[in-house]
Amino acid sequence: MEIWRNLFTGFLYAGLFGLPAALTGFHVVLLCLKEYGSMLRRWRNALEVITVFLGSLYTFGYLLVESVELTADWPVQLSNDQVHTPVATFGWPTIAVLACMGIVGYLILRLIPLRYMPPLVVVLGISFVYAGILVNILWCIQVSKGEYSLLALFPINCIMMALIQIKDLMRQWNSMQREEPKTYSHPFLQTCSRLLDHAALWPVAALVLFLPVFGAVIGTLVLLGQRPDDVITAFTQTSEWNLSQKVSPQNIYYDEHYLCTVAAGGHKKIVKPQRLGVRHGHKVIVNRQLCIANAFEQILEERVPRIHRRIRRFYDTYGFPIARGIRSPYTADLVYVLMKPLEWMFLAVIYVCDVKPENRIAVMYLPPVTIESKTLGDKRAGC
């Protein structure tokens, strides 16, 4: 059984990490080769499809695992380990248009045989590809930070795929038996024809053509409501990333297993959050119900520790799956209302057992303070 478990683990890691590494290595080899035969060409066709599929799937999954909130701009206060979007939401239309330009340009170069394309169409396709490469480079610079660096792997492969295709077209053009180039009476057209007939100049010509194409696209986007500098500000008007120039509010920490979820996740008019508190070294949002429940637990721990341990064990066992289902403000509101009878009972016990009940409630979740050799505040912080 242990052998099969190890084999399964090995295949799992090979699929998650080995396959992306192998695909990247394959594209590096193709980029370095001057020529390659029909077998490698067939492998290239299949592996490019796999790269696009797995790259998109892995990137989306990694964003979910790392809690990257693509819809949360830098001013939004997040919670726990959530991270703000690496691309500002106002810039998504501009980035999406440039990415689509790159995809369209690549498909033109990849699917249309070279013998059916005039050199000017090839150069125009390369200029479109440059738009996609620009977006990929900015994304790679933005996310190449610690554990998020893996988000740059798929864009790097996309850049290599584009460069491989451009290089392959240049090689095909140089090996083709072409007719004599046409002669134009106008000197400028004649010069352009001669330049485009040299495949080595295509990348440079595409870069020159990219500037007016890029300007026309940005101008159109401005007419549709975008800003002319959205290509850059989409990455700089963020926080926590390499190109970021903003500082977001500190994340609020709340324990998703307990009533902290209700205090932080419900509508303010219903759950009535009062202030920030501290639980296990993290900031949490607290309301009166949460403080009363914690004060009640503290009294049980002091007066009847055995009963407290049983109640705590029961709460840890059944409270977690219930609290895990609190995923919307309305659910949090419902839990708050259902807890009201228990809150009143807790409050009655506190008033019966404590000389200064409101003082005990008030210090819940405050930073620990030593009073009369007893640490109050976050002594338990269990609810």
Secondary structure, DSSP 8 states (H G I E B T S, - for coil): -HHHHHHHHHHHHIIIIIHHHHHHHHHHHHHH-S---HHHHHHHHHHHHHHHHHHHHHHHHHHHHTTEETT--TTS--BTT-EE-SS-GGGHHHHHHHHHHHHHHHHHHHHS-GGGS-HHHHHHHHHHHHHHHHHHHHHHHHH-SGGGGGGGHHHHHHHHHHHHHHHHHHHHHHHS--------SSHHHHHHHHHHT-GGGHHHHHHHHHHHHHHHHHHHHHHTT--TTHHHHHHHS-SSSTT--------B---TTSTHHHHHHS-HHHH-EEEEEEETTEEEEEEHHHHHHHHHHHHHHHH-HHHHHHHHHHHHHHHHHHHHT--SHHHHHHHHHHTHHHHHHHHHHHHHH-SSHHHHHHTTTS--EEETTEEESSSS---
